[in-house]
Amino acid sequence: MPTPAEPGVLPSTKQLDAEQLYLRDFINTEAGLQDYTATWQAMKTFTQQRNKTTPDHLWLLEHTPVFTLGKAADKSHVLDAGDIPLIRVDRGGQVTYHGPGQIMVYVLVDLARRKLSVREMVTRLEQVVIDVLAEYGVEAYGDRDAPGVYVESKKIAALGLRVSRGCSYHGFCFNYDFDTTVFNRINPCGYPDLQVTDLKTLLNLSPRQLPEKAQLCQQLVAALVKQFDYRSSKQLDK
């Protein structure tokens, strides 16, 4: 299975191009679902190996089903993992679920270079989702005390970051079209009564009427480029 750790993921560059975001889109290729652990390791490796001249990266993908616990998460919020793997990782936050039908947006950004605090980074990522949902007539909002994006108190996007050497990895999960009842197995993000929704439910449309994933990904990338003041995005070679 291809993973972000494949040779050649780092574009060869001798000069800093801090104004351009490098994109790797696994969703709209034949790469298929990505293993969470392999992707997590690839993010850590990228962050450990990057330097002041390494362009920022954006990885779009979907995972095979997995529950993840933040580094300080309380395992009691996992009610019944069943046959779905449970992995403790190094991001912030409590427990959440990732799987097919959710668009993972991993942001590997040099915060120091872009002069961003972690708080501002979170706020801008939330705004990316808010802006894209607004294009569909959906009014969404962030929550400073419980990071993520919500629509009428239901969570549409979960967010968790890790910052190492002044650079971020992990990112946010956009709920596109999936069976949200899987969240009944956990207290989502540590909240027993939190409800989770997806774009299909919000738009009340059949899958054929939903925006194609390629279109939605393009909107997410465009909103992120605008929100973080990149000049443009450049697709990495497959």
N, C-alpha and C positions, 0 to 999 in steps of 0.2 A: 504494500500500500504506500503510495507516495506520501511524504510528510514534509512539513516546512524545513526539516533538517537536511534535505537533499543538497548535494554539492551544487554550488552556483546560486544559492539563495541570496547571497550578498552580491549586489551589482558591483562590477569592477569600476572603481572611481579613484582618481588621484586628487580631485578637488572637492571641497565641500559644496554640496548642493542642498543647503538647509531650507530652501524655498520650495522644494519639490518633494512630494510624498510618494514613496515607492509602494506599489500595490501588488499583493499576491492574492488572487481570487480563486479559491478552491471550489467554491460553490458552482460557478458557471463554467466549469471544466469537467473533464472526465475523472477527476481525482477522487470523487466520491466522499463518503463520510470519513472523517479523520479521527484517529485514536486520540483521546484526551491526553494521556500520559506522554505520548510521543510529541504532541504539539507543545505541551507545557515544557518539556525538556528542551525543545527547539527554541522556545522563547527565552529560556534562561541562558542557553548557549549563545544565542544572538546577542543578548544584553551583556554577557560577560566578555564577549569578543569585540564588541563595537568600540569605536574610538571617536574622537572629535570630528572626524571627517566621514563618519558613517551616516548615510541618509536615514531618516526615519522611515519606518515600515508600517503598513497596514495589512493585516491578514484577515480575509473573509473566509469562513468555512462553516461546516456543520459537523457535529460530533456524533459518534455512536452514543447510545444512552449512558449517562453517568450522573451520579450525585457527587458534588464537591463541597467540602468543608473548608472554610477559611482557616488561616493559621491559628486563630484564637477561638474558633467556633465551638459552641457547646454541642456535643454529639447527641444530647438528649432531644435535640430538635429533629433528629432522624427518627421517624415513627415506625417505618417499615420499609427498608430499602429493598427487600425481596431479592430478586435476581439481578438487580441493577447494581453495578459496582459503586462503591463508596470510596472516595479518595480525599485525603487531607492535603491541601495545597498551601502555597505561600502567599495567596492574595488576602486582602482584608474581607470582612463580612462573615456571614454565617453560612448556612447550607442552602444550596440551590441545585437545580437540575439543568442538564444540557442534553439535547438530543435532536434527532431529525425534525425539521420544521422550525428550528430556531436558528437565526443567523448570528453567528459569533463574529464580533468585530474586535480584533486584537490590535491594540495601539502601542507600538514600540517607538516611543517618542523620547527624545533628549529634552527633558524639561528645563534643564539649566540653559541649554542653547536657545530655547524658545522663550525663556524668561517666564516660566509658568510655575505657580505653586501647585501643590497637589489639590488643594481646594478648588482652584480655578480650573484645573484639568478636569475634575469631576463635573463641575458646573457646565463646562463647554461640551463634554460628552453627553450630558443630559440634554443640552440644548440641541445637539445634533438630532436626537430622536424626536424631540418636541417639534423641530422645524419640519422634519420629514412627515410626521403624522399630520401636521397642519396642512400639508399639500393634499391630504385626503379628507379634510374637513373635520379632523379629530382634534379636540382640545386636550392637551396633556400638560403635565407639570412635574417638576422635580421636587424632592424633599431633602432639605439640608440635614435632617436628623436621621433619615433612612434613605441613603443614596439610591437612585434609580428613577424611572419615569413611570408615572401613574395616569390612569384615565378613570375618573369617578371612583377613586380609592382602590382600583384594581391595577396590579403591576403589569406593565407591558414590556419593560426592559429592566433587567438586573445589571448592576455595575459593581465591579471589584477590581482593584489595581494592586500591583506591587511596584515599588520604586527601589531600584538598586543602582548605585553609582550615578545617581541623578537622572536615571532613565526609567521609563515606565514599561511594564508589560502586563498581560491580561487585558481586560477591557470591558466591553458590555455585550449582553445577549439580547437580541431583539426577537420577540415572540411573533413569528410570522403565521404559521398554521400547523398546529399540533394538538394532541389530546392533553388538555391542561389538567385532567384528573390525576395525572401522575404526581402533581404537587400535593395531593391528599396524603402522600406517604411521608411528607415532611412538614415542618413549620417553615414556610418559605421565608428565607432571609431572617429566620429567628422569630417570626411573628405568627402565632397560632391561628389567627383569624384572617390573615392576609389572603385575598383572592388574586388569582393570576388570570390574565386574559391574553388574547392574541389578535393580530390584525384581522384575520378572517372573521372572528366574532364581532369585533368592533364595526366592521363594514357590513356585517350580516350578508355576506356574499358567498356564492359557491366557489370552490377552488378555481374553476375556469374563469371566474370574473375577478379574482384577485389579481393584483399586479404581478407580472412575472418576477421571479427572484432576481433575474438580471436587471430589470428595471429598478426594483427596490434597492438592490446593491448599488447601482449607479447613483441613486438619490442619496443614500447614506454616505457614499464617498464624496459626492459633491458638497453635501452639507458639512462634512468634516473638514474638507479643504477650505471652505469658507470660514468656518468657525475658528480654525487654527491658523488662518492667514498663510496657507501654502499657496504657491503660485499655480500649481497644478498637481495632478497625480500621474504617475507613469507605471504602466503595467510591467511587472517583472516577467522575464522569459519563463515559460512553463518548463 
